[in-house]
């Protein structure tokens, strides 16, 4: 994964990362895989405070781009709409199903 741009948004208490991931000879990465990689690239990032947005794979190309927001607290994360929280629910460390649904979020195979 290559970080295209990293911005600290002090007003919204988050770090914004624009990324590009070239995945030759592999299927489209799932949201869980993207979240795992963002967590390793940003030291001290809490998995429960990461939001993946605008994740897009180019047709016919092994290239996925998107945005990752890493919030400083749950209160700061309140700016995200409820559907974003619901989308990331299964990927959180405290979720009951442990991310079982995340595997189906990859691309067409």
C-alpha positions in Angstrom: 0.0 0.0 0.0 1.3 3.4 -0.9 0.2 6.5 1.1 -0.6 9.2 -1.5 -1.4 11.9 1.1 -1.5 12.2 4.9 -3.3 15.1 6.5 -3.9 15.9 10.2 -7.3 17.4 10.4 -7.2 19.1 13.8 -10.8 20.5 13.5 -12.3 17.0 13.2 -9.6 15.3 15.4 -8.6 12.8 12.8 -5.8 11.8 10.5 -6.9 11.5 6.8 -4.9 9.1 4.6 -5.4 8.8 0.8 -4.0 5.5 -0.3 -3.3 3.4 -3.4 -2.9 -0.4 -3.2 -1.6 -2.3 -6.2 -2.6 -6.0 -5.7 -1.1 -7.9 -8.6 -2.3 -11.5 -8.9 -4.7 -11.2 -5.9 -8.3 -10.5 -5.6 -9.7 -7.1 -4.5 -8.8 -6.6 -0.9 -11.6 -6.7 1.7 -12.4 -3.7 3.9 -10.9 -5.8 6.8 -7.6 -6.2 4.9 -7.4 -2.5 4.2 -8.2 -1.7 7.8 -5.4 -4.1 9.0 -2.9 -2.5 6.7 -3.9 1.1 7.7 -3.5 0.1 11.3 0.1 -1.1 10.7 1.0 1.9 8.7 -0.2 4.4 11.3 1.5 3.8 14.6 -0.8 3.9 17.6 -4.0 3.7 15.5 -6.9 2.1 17.3 -8.9 -0.4 15.1 -12.2 0.8 16.6 -11.5 4.4 15.5 -10.6 3.7 11.8 -13.1 4.3 9.0 -12.4 3.3 5.4 -14.2 5.4 2.8 -14.3 5.8 -1.0 -12.6 2.4 -1.5 -12.7 1.8 -5.3 -11.0 -0.7 -7.6 -10.5 0.1 -11.2 -12.1 -2.3 -13.7 -9.5 -4.5 -15.3 -6.7 -3.2 -13.1 -5.2 -4.5 -9.9 -5.4 -1.1 -8.2 -7.6 0.0 -5.3 -7.7 3.6 -4.0 -9.5 5.1 -1.1 -9.5 7.1 2.0 -8.9 6.1 5.6 -9.9 8.3 8.5 -8.2 7.6 11.9 -10.1 9.4 14.7 -8.6 10.3 18.1 -11.7 9.3 20.1 -15.2 7.9 19.9 -16.6 11.4 20.4 -14.7 12.7 17.4 -16.1 9.8 15.4 -19.6 11.1 16.0 -19.4 13.2 12.8 -19.7 10.0 10.7 -23.2 9.1 9.5 -24.9 6.1 11.1 -24.6 4.0 8.0 -20.8 4.3 8.1 -20.9 3.1 11.8 -23.1 0.2 10.8 -20.8 -0.7 7.8 -17.8 -1.0 10.1 -19.6 -2.7 13.0 -18.5 -6.2 12.0 -14.8 -5.0 11.7 -14.5 -3.6 15.2 -12.5 -5.5 17.8 -15.5 -5.7 20.2 -18.0 -7.1 17.7 -19.7 -10.4 18.4 -19.1 -12.1 15.0 -15.4 -11.1 14.8 -15.5 -9.9 11.2 -17.0 -12.9 9.6 -19.0 -10.7 7.1 -15.9 -8.8 6.2 -14.7 -11.5 3.8 -17.7 -11.1 1.6 -16.9 -7.4 1.1 -14.1 -8.1 -1.4 -14.6 -7.5 -5.1 -16.0 -9.7 -7.8 -14.0 -12.9 -8.3 
